[in-house]
C-alpha cells in the first residue's frame, strides 16, 4: 500500500441500521477525533466519507450499495477523497463490495475501527479489506463523539453467543464479550458531567452481561449510584437470560426505567425451536406474567418475524394469539429475510411465498396498531413524568419527551428545556403518542 501525504481532516459519516450501529458511529468519530479528524456536515466538504452499514436485511444492503454508488460522485470530483464502508455489511459482504464498488478505498468490519486512522492514511489500486473479528476488542478508553441530547448510548457488551438460526449478528460482530464495569462507570460519570440525563445500555443480549462476578443486576446497581443520571434504560434483553434478580432490581431501582423490549419473534413453539430461541411460548408468557406482577406499569415492546422457514398458517395464528394475549405497547414487525452464513440460509428452505409474507405482516401490523391505540387510551386522565427531549417535529410550539415506560408524550411548551423532568396530564392519545398538558 502507498502512503497518502496530504492531510485529510474532515470526515462525513452516514449510519444505517440499529442503535448498536449508531453507537458504533459515535465510537468511530471518537477514534478519529483522537487522531485529529473532525466531523463534516456534508459529503461535499469532506476529505473522508464513511458509511456505517447494517446486514440484518437484504433490502438494507441493496439500499446501501446504491448509496455508495451515489457517494462515488464526490470521489470522481476529488480523487484523493477516501471512501470507506464500515460495519456489519462490510463484514458480511466485504469481497462483494470490493467487486461491485471497486472505487471504495476501505472495507472495515466492526472490530477494526481502532485502526481507521492508519487505514485512512493509506491507499492502493484495490479496496483495502480489514474483515477480522477480534475477541478482545472492547474499545476501552475511547470516548464516543455524541450528538447533543439528553440520552446517550453506552455499549456494555459486543457480539453474541446465541446463534439464532435467522440471525447474522454472531457472524458479523463476533462472539459475546463484556466491557469491564469500571470502564462503563467511567463513561457514565463522564456523561453525567457533560449534562446527559439518561443512559441506554446496549448489547445484543444485554441482560447476559457478566464480568468477573458482576452480573447485569449488579451493573444496574452500580450505575444507579452515579449522580446526575436520572434514568437508565437498556436494549435488547433475551427472554432466556432474565433472572428473578434482574426483575427485582428493575422493579426496585428508581432510576431504572419500567420499560422492557422483550423480543419474542414468534408465538409458535415449532417456529421458536427452528429459530433456536431457547424458550417456548408458554415460558415466554410466564416471564411476561412475572414481569407484570413485579412491575405493574411496565411498558412492553417486542420484535416479531413473520414468514420464517416452514411457518404455516397455524403457526402464524399462534403468533397473533400471543400478541393479543400479551398486548404489547408497540412492536417492530418484519418479514423474514434470508441471510447468507446463517443456519436458516444453509439448512432450511425459504418456503413462504413473498406475497403471503406480506399478507401476514399486514395483518399483524393491523392487530398491533389496534392494541397500541387501546393501550394508550388507558393513559388518558393520568399524570406522567416526562423527560423533555426537544421540539416536536410537527409543531415548534410543542415539546416531546418520554415517560419512564417509554411512551412518547407531546405537550405545549411553557418554559421547559431539554433535560427537564416535568409532570404532564394525558388528555388524548394515538396508537403511537400520548398528548398532554403541563400540570
C-alpha positions as CSV (number, residue, x, y, z in Angstrom):
1,X,0.0,0.0,0.0
2,X,1.1,3.5,-0.8
3,X,1.1,6.3,1.8
4,X,-1.1,9.4,1.4
5,X,0.9,12.5,2.3
6,X,-1.8,15.2,2.1
7,X,-3.5,15.8,5.4
8,X,-7.2,14.9,5.4
9,X,-9.2,16.1,8.4
10,X,-12.9,16.4,7.6
11,X,-15.0,13.2,8.0
12,X,-18.5,12.7,6.8
13,X,-20.2,9.7,8.3
14,X,-23.6,8.1,7.4
15,X,-25.2,5.4,9.6
16,X,-27.7,2.7,8.8
17,X,-29.4,0.2,11.0
18,X,-29.9,-0.3,14.7
19,X,-28.9,1.5,17.9
20,X,-25.7,-0.6,18.0
21,X,-24.7,0.8,14.6
22,X,-25.5,4.4,15.6
23,X,-23.4,3.9,18.8
24,X,-20.6,2.4,16.7
25,X,-20.7,5.5,14.5
26,X,-20.2,7.7,17.6
27,X,-17.3,5.4,18.6
28,X,-15.8,5.8,15.1
29,X,-15.9,9.5,15.4
30,X,-14.3,9.2,18.9
31,X,-11.4,7.1,17.4
32,X,-10.9,9.6,14.5
33,X,-11.2,12.7,16.9
34,X,-8.2,11.3,18.8
35,X,-6.3,11.3,15.6
36,X,-7.1,14.9,14.7
37,X,-10.1,14.5,12.5
38,X,-13.3,16.4,12.9
39,X,-16.9,15.8,11.6
40,X,-18.2,17.3,8.3
41,X,-21.9,18.1,7.9
42,X,-21.9,17.2,4.2
43,X,-20.1,14.9,1.8
44,X,-19.3,17.9,-0.4
45,X,-16.8,19.4,2.1
46,X,-15.4,16.0,3.4
47,X,-12.0,14.6,2.8
48,X,-13.2,11.2,4.1
49,X,-16.6,9.7,3.6
50,X,-17.6,6.7,5.7
51,X,-20.8,4.6,5.5
52,X,-21.6,2.5,8.6
53,X,-23.8,-0.3,7.5
54,X,-26.3,-3.0,8.6
55,X,-26.6,-6.6,7.4
56,X,-29.9,-7.7,9.1
57,X,-32.0,-7.5,5.9
58,X,-31.2,-7.8,2.2
59,X,-33.2,-4.7,1.3
60,X,-31.0,-2.6,3.6
61,X,-27.8,-4.0,1.9
62,X,-29.1,-3.1,-1.6
63,X,-30.0,0.4,-0.4
64,X,-26.5,0.9,1.0
65,X,-24.8,-0.4,-2.2
66,X,-26.9,2.2,-4.1
67,X,-25.9,4.9,-1.7
68,X,-22.2,4.1,-2.0
69,X,-22.5,4.4,-5.8
70,X,-24.1,7.9,-5.3
71,X,-21.3,9.0,-3.0
72,X,-18.7,8.0,-5.6
73,X,-19.5,11.1,-7.5
74,X,-17.7,13.1,-4.8
75,X,-14.6,10.9,-5.3
76,X,-14.8,11.5,-9.1
77,X,-14.6,15.2,-8.4
78,X,-11.9,14.8,-5.7
79,X,-9.8,11.7,-6.5
80,X,-7.8,12.0,-3.2
81,X,-11.0,11.6,-1.2
82,X,-11.2,8.4,0.9
83,X,-14.4,6.4,0.6
84,X,-14.9,3.7,3.2
85,X,-17.6,1.1,4.1
86,X,-17.8,0.0,7.8
87,X,-19.9,-2.2,10.0
88,X,-21.9,-5.4,9.7
89,X,-22.4,-5.3,5.9
90,X,-18.7,-4.8,5.5
91,X,-18.0,-8.0,7.3
92,X,-20.9,-9.9,5.6
93,X,-20.2,-8.8,2.0
94,X,-16.6,-7.5,2.1
95,X,-15.5,-9.1,-1.1
96,X,-18.8,-8.4,-2.9
97,X,-18.4,-4.7,-2.1
98,X,-14.9,-4.8,-3.4
99,X,-16.1,-6.3,-6.7
100,X,-19.3,-4.2,-7.1
101,X,-17.8,-0.9,-5.9
102,X,-14.0,-1.1,-6.8
103,X,-13.8,2.7,-6.2
104,X,-14.2,2.1,-2.4
105,X,-10.9,2.5,-0.6
106,X,-11.7,0.8,2.7
107,X,-14.0,-2.0,3.9
108,X,-13.7,-2.4,7.7
109,X,-15.6,-4.8,10.0
110,X,-16.9,-3.7,13.5
111,X,-13.7,-4.8,15.2
112,X,-11.4,-2.8,13.0
113,X,-12.3,0.8,14.0
114,X,-9.3,1.4,16.2
115,X,-7.1,1.1,13.1
116,X,-9.1,3.6,11.0
117,X,-6.7,6.5,11.3
118,X,-3.9,4.3,10.0
119,X,-6.0,2.8,7.2
120,X,-7.3,6.2,6.0
121,X,-3.8,7.4,5.6
122,X,-3.0,4.7,3.0
123,X,-4.3,3.8,-0.5
124,X,-3.9,1.3,-3.2
125,X,-5.3,0.2,-6.5
126,X,-7.9,-2.0,-4.9
127,X,-10.1,-1.6,-1.8
128,X,-8.3,-2.5,1.4
129,X,-10.3,-5.1,3.4
130,X,-10.0,-5.4,7.2
131,X,-12.5,-8.0,8.0
132,X,-11.0,-9.7,11.1
133,X,-13.1,-10.3,14.2
134,X,-11.3,-9.7,17.5
135,X,-12.5,-11.4,20.6
136,X,-10.6,-9.0,22.8
137,X,-11.7,-5.7,21.2
138,X,-13.9,-3.7,23.6
139,X,-12.8,-0.2,22.6
140,X,-11.9,0.7,26.2
141,X,-10.7,4.2,26.9
142,X,-12.2,5.6,23.7
143,X,-14.8,8.3,24.3
144,X,-17.5,8.3,21.6
145,X,-18.3,11.7,19.9
146,X,-22.0,12.0,20.6
147,X,-24.6,14.5,19.3
148,X,-26.2,16.8,21.8
149,X,-29.2,15.5,23.6
150,X,-30.5,14.1,26.9
151,X,-29.9,10.4,26.2
152,X,-26.6,8.7,25.5
153,X,-25.9,5.1,24.4
154,X,-23.3,3.0,26.3
155,X,-22.2,-0.3,24.8
156,X,-21.7,-2.7,27.6
157,X,-21.1,-5.8,25.6
158,X,-20.3,-6.7,22.0
159,X,-21.1,-9.8,19.9
160,X,-23.5,-12.6,20.6
161,X,-23.3,-16.3,21.5
162,X,-27.0,-17.2,20.9
163,X,-26.7,-18.2,17.2
164,X,-30.4,-17.9,16.4
165,X,-30.8,-19.6,13.1
166,X,-32.2,-16.5,11.3
167,X,-29.6,-14.1,12.7
168,X,-26.4,-13.0,11.2
169,X,-25.1,-11.0,14.2
170,X,-22.6,-13.6,15.6
171,X,-21.0,-13.9,12.1
172,X,-20.5,-10.2,11.6
173,X,-20.0,-9.0,15.2
174,X,-18.3,-12.0,16.7
175,X,-18.7,-13.8,19.9
176,X,-20.0,-12.3,23.1
177,X,-17.7,-10.3,25.4
178,X,-18.4,-7.8,28.1
179,X,-17.0,-4.4,28.9
180,X,-15.5,-4.1,32.4
181,X,-17.7,-2.4,35.0
182,X,-15.0,0.2,35.7
183,X,-14.9,1.3,32.1
184,X,-18.7,1.5,31.9
185,X,-18.8,3.6,35.1
186,X,-16.1,5.9,33.7
187,X,-18.2,6.5,30.6
188,X,-21.4,7.1,32.6
189,X,-19.7,9.5,35.0
190,X,-18.3,11.5,32.1
191,X,-21.8,11.6,30.5
192,X,-23.3,12.9,33.7
193,X,-20.6,15.7,33.8
194,X,-21.5,16.5,30.2
195,X,-25.1,17.0,31.2
196,X,-26.8,13.8,29.9
197,X,-29.7,12.8,32.0
198,X,-30.4,9.3,30.6
199,X,-28.2,6.4,29.5
200,X,-29.2,3.4,27.5
201,X,-27.1,0.2,27.8
202,X,-26.6,-1.6,24.5
203,X,-25.9,-5.3,23.9
204,X,-27.2,-7.9,21.6
205,X,-28.4,-9.8,24.6
206,X,-27.8,-7.1,27.1
207,X,-29.1,-9.0,30.2
208,X,-26.5,-11.7,29.6
209,X,-23.8,-9.3,30.9
210,X,-21.2,-11.0,33.1
211,X,-17.8,-9.7,34.1
212,X,-15.7,-11.3,36.8
213,X,-18.7,-11.9,39.2
214,X,-20.6,-8.7,38.2
215,X,-23.9,-9.6,36.6
216,X,-26.4,-7.4,34.9
217,X,-28.4,-6.6,38.0
218,X,-25.1,-5.7,39.8
219,X,-24.2,-3.3,37.0
220,X,-27.6,-1.6,37.2
221,X,-27.0,-1.0,41.0
222,X,-23.5,0.4,40.3
223,X,-24.7,2.9,37.7
224,X,-27.7,3.9,39.7
225,X,-25.2,5.5,42.1
226,X,-23.9,8.0,39.5
227,X,-25.1,11.5,40.4
228,X,-26.7,13.4,37.6
229,X,-28.0,10.4,35.7
230,X,-31.8,10.4,36.2
231,X,-32.8,7.4,34.1
232,X,-31.2,4.1,33.0
233,X,-32.5,2.1,30.0
234,X,-31.2,-1.0,28.2
235,X,-31.8,-2.9,25.0
236,X,-32.2,-5.7,24.0
237,X,-32.6,-8.3,26.7
238,X,-33.1,-12.0,25.7
239,X,-36.0,-13.8,27.4
240,X,-33.9,-16.8,28.4
241,X,-31.4,-14.6,30.2
242,X,-33.8,-12.9,32.6
243,X,-33.4,-13.9,36.2
244,X,-35.7,-13.0,39.1
245,X,-32.8,-10.9,40.5
246,X,-32.9,-8.8,37.3
247,X,-36.6,-8.3,37.5
248,X,-36.5,-7.4,41.2
249,X,-33.7,-5.0,40.5
250,X,-35.6,-3.2,37.8
251,X,-38.7,-3.0,40.0
252,X,-36.8,-1.6,43.0
253,X,-34.3,0.8,41.5
254,X,-36.0,4.1,40.9
255,X,-33.6,5.2,38.1
256,X,-34.1,2.0,36.1
257,X,-36.9,2.7,33.7
258,X,-40.0,0.5,33.7
259,X,-39.7,-0.5,30.1
260,X,-38.6,-3.8,28.6
261,X,-38.1,-4.6,25.0
262,X,-38.6,-8.3,25.0
263,X,-38.2,-9.9,21.6
264,X,-40.5,-12.9,21.1
265,X,-40.0,-13.4,17.3
266,X,-42.9,-16.0,17.0
267,X,-45.8,-17.4,19.1
268,X,-45.4,-20.9,17.6
269,X,-43.3,-23.4,19.6
270,X,-42.4,-25.2,16.4
271,X,-41.1,-22.0,14.8
272,X,-39.3,-20.9,18.0
273,X,-37.5,-24.3,18.1
274,X,-36.5,-23.9,14.4
275,X,-35.3,-20.4,15.2
276,X,-33.3,-21.8,18.1
277,X,-34.8,-19.2,20.5
278,X,-34.3,-21.4,23.7
279,X,-37.7,-20.8,25.2
280,X,-41.3,-21.9,24.4
281,X,-44.3,-19.6,24.0
282,X,-45.5,-20.8,27.4
283,X,-42.2,-19.9,29.1
284,X,-42.3,-16.5,27.5
285,X,-45.8,-15.9,28.7
286,X,-44.8,-17.0,32.2
287,X,-41.9,-14.4,32.1
288,X,-44.3,-11.7,31.0
289,X,-46.6,-12.6,33.9
290,X,-43.8,-12.4,36.4
291,X,-42.6,-9.1,35.0
292,X,-46.1,-7.5,35.1
293,X,-46.6,-8.9,38.6
294,X,-43.4,-7.2,39.9
295,X,-43.6,-4.1,37.6
296,X,-47.3,-3.3,37.1
297,X,-46.9,-0.2,34.9
298,X,-44.1,-1.8,32.7
299,X,-44.1,-0.8,29.1
300,X,-43.6,-4.0,26.9
301,X,-42.3,-3.8,23.4
302,X,-41.1,-6.6,21.1
303,X,-39.7,-7.9,17.8
304,X,-41.7,-10.3,15.6
305,X,-40.7,-12.1,12.4
306,X,-43.4,-13.5,10.1
307,X,-42.9,-15.9,7.2
308,X,-39.9,-17.8,8.7
309,X,-39.0,-21.0,7.0
310,X,-41.8,-23.6,7.4
311,X,-44.2,-21.2,9.1
312,X,-47.7,-22.4,8.4
313,X,-51.0,-20.5,8.8
314,X,-51.4,-22.3,12.1
315,X,-48.0,-21.1,13.3
316,X,-48.9,-17.5,12.2
317,X,-52.2,-17.7,14.1
318,X,-50.3,-18.8,17.2
319,X,-48.2,-15.6,16.9
320,X,-51.4,-13.5,16.6
321,X,-52.8,-15.2,19.6
322,X,-49.7,-14.4,21.7
323,X,-49.8,-10.8,20.6
324,X,-53.5,-10.5,21.6
325,X,-52.7,-12.1,25.0
326,X,-49.6,-10.0,25.8
327,X,-50.9,-6.8,24.4
328,X,-47.6,-5.1,23.7
329,X,-47.3,-1.3,23.9
330,X,-45.7,-1.4,20.4
331,X,-43.7,-3.8,18.3
332,X,-41.1,-4.0,15.5
333,X,-42.5,-6.3,12.9
334,X,-40.7,-7.8,9.9
335,X,-40.9,-10.3,7.1
336,X,-38.3,-13.0,7.2
337,X,-35.3,-12.2,5.0
338,X,-32.7,-14.9,4.4
339,X,-29.1,-14.0,5.3
340,X,-26.2,-16.0,3.9
341,X,-24.0,-17.6,6.5
342,X,-26.9,-18.2,8.9
343,X,-28.1,-21.7,9.8
344,X,-31.5,-21.0,8.3
345,X,-29.9,-20.0,5.0
346,X,-27.8,-23.2,4.9
347,X,-30.3,-25.7,6.2
348,X,-33.9,-24.5,5.7
349,X,-36.0,-23.7,2.7
350,X,-37.4,-20.1,2.5
351,X,-40.7,-21.7,1.5
352,X,-43.3,-19.0,2.5
353,X,-44.1,-17.0,-0.7
354,X,-43.3,-13.3,-0.6
355,X,-46.9,-12.4,-1.2
356,X,-48.0,-14.5,1.8
357,X,-45.3,-12.9,4.0
358,X,-46.7,-9.5,3.1
359,X,-50.3,-10.5,3.9
360,X,-49.2,-11.9,7.3
361,X,-47.2,-8.8,8.1
362,X,-50.1,-6.5,7.1
363,X,-52.5,-8.5,9.3
364,X,-50.1,-8.5,12.3
365,X,-49.4,-4.7,12.0
366,X,-53.2,-4.0,11.9
367,X,-53.8,-6.0,15.1
368,X,-50.8,-4.5,16.9
369,X,-51.8,-0.9,15.9
370,X,-55.2,-1.5,17.3
371,X,-53.8,-2.9,20.5
372,X,-51.3,0.1,20.8
373,X,-54.2,2.5,20.3
374,X,-56.3,0.8,23.0
375,X,-53.3,0.6,25.5
376,X,-52.5,4.3,25.0
377,X,-56.1,5.3,25.6
378,X,-55.9,3.8,29.1
379,X,-53.4,6.6,30.0
380,X,-55.9,9.4,29.3
381,X,-56.5,11.3,32.5
382,X,-53.3,10.0,34.2
383,X,-50.3,12.1,35.2
384,X,-46.9,11.0,33.9
385,X,-43.4,12.2,34.4
386,X,-41.7,13.2,31.1
387,X,-38.1,13.7,30.4
388,X,-38.1,16.5,27.8
389,X,-36.1,15.7,24.7
390,X,-36.8,18.6,22.4
391,X,-39.2,20.4,20.0
392,X,-41.9,18.4,18.2
393,X,-41.0,18.0,14.5
394,X,-44.6,18.7,13.6
395,X,-45.2,21.8,15.7
396,X,-42.4,24.0,17.2
397,X,-44.8,25.3,19.9
398,X,-44.9,21.7,21.3
399,X,-42.2,19.8,23.2
400,X,-41.9,16.0,23.2
401,X,-40.3,13.5,25.6
402,X,-40.5,10.0,27.0
403,X,-42.2,8.6,30.1
404,X,-40.5,6.2,32.3
405,X,-42.2,3.3,30.4
406,X,-41.1,4.7,27.0
407,X,-44.3,6.4,25.9
408,X,-43.7,9.4,23.7
409,X,-45.6,12.4,25.0
410,X,-46.3,15.7,23.2
411,X,-47.4,18.8,25.1
412,X,-47.4,22.6,24.7
413,X,-44.0,24.1,25.7
414,X,-44.0,26.6,28.5
415,X,-40.5,27.5,29.6
416,X,-39.2,23.9,29.9
417,X,-35.9,22.9,28.3
418,X,-34.5,19.6,27.1
419,X,-33.3,17.5,30.1
420,X,-36.1,18.7,32.4
421,X,-38.3,16.2,34.2
422,X,-41.9,17.6,34.1
423,X,-45.3,16.3,35.1
424,X,-47.8,16.1,32.3
425,X,-51.5,15.1,32.4
426,X,-52.5,12.9,29.4
427,X,-55.6,14.4,27.6
428,X,-55.6,12.4,24.4
429,X,-53.7,9.7,22.5
430,X,-53.0,8.0,19.2
431,X,-51.6,4.5,18.6
432,X,-48.0,6.0,18.8
433,X,-48.2,9.1,21.0
434,X,-49.7,10.5,24.2
435,X,-50.9,14.1,24.1
436,X,-50.8,16.1,27.3
437,X,-50.7,19.3,29.2
438,X,-48.4,20.5,31.9
439,X,-49.7,20.1,35.4
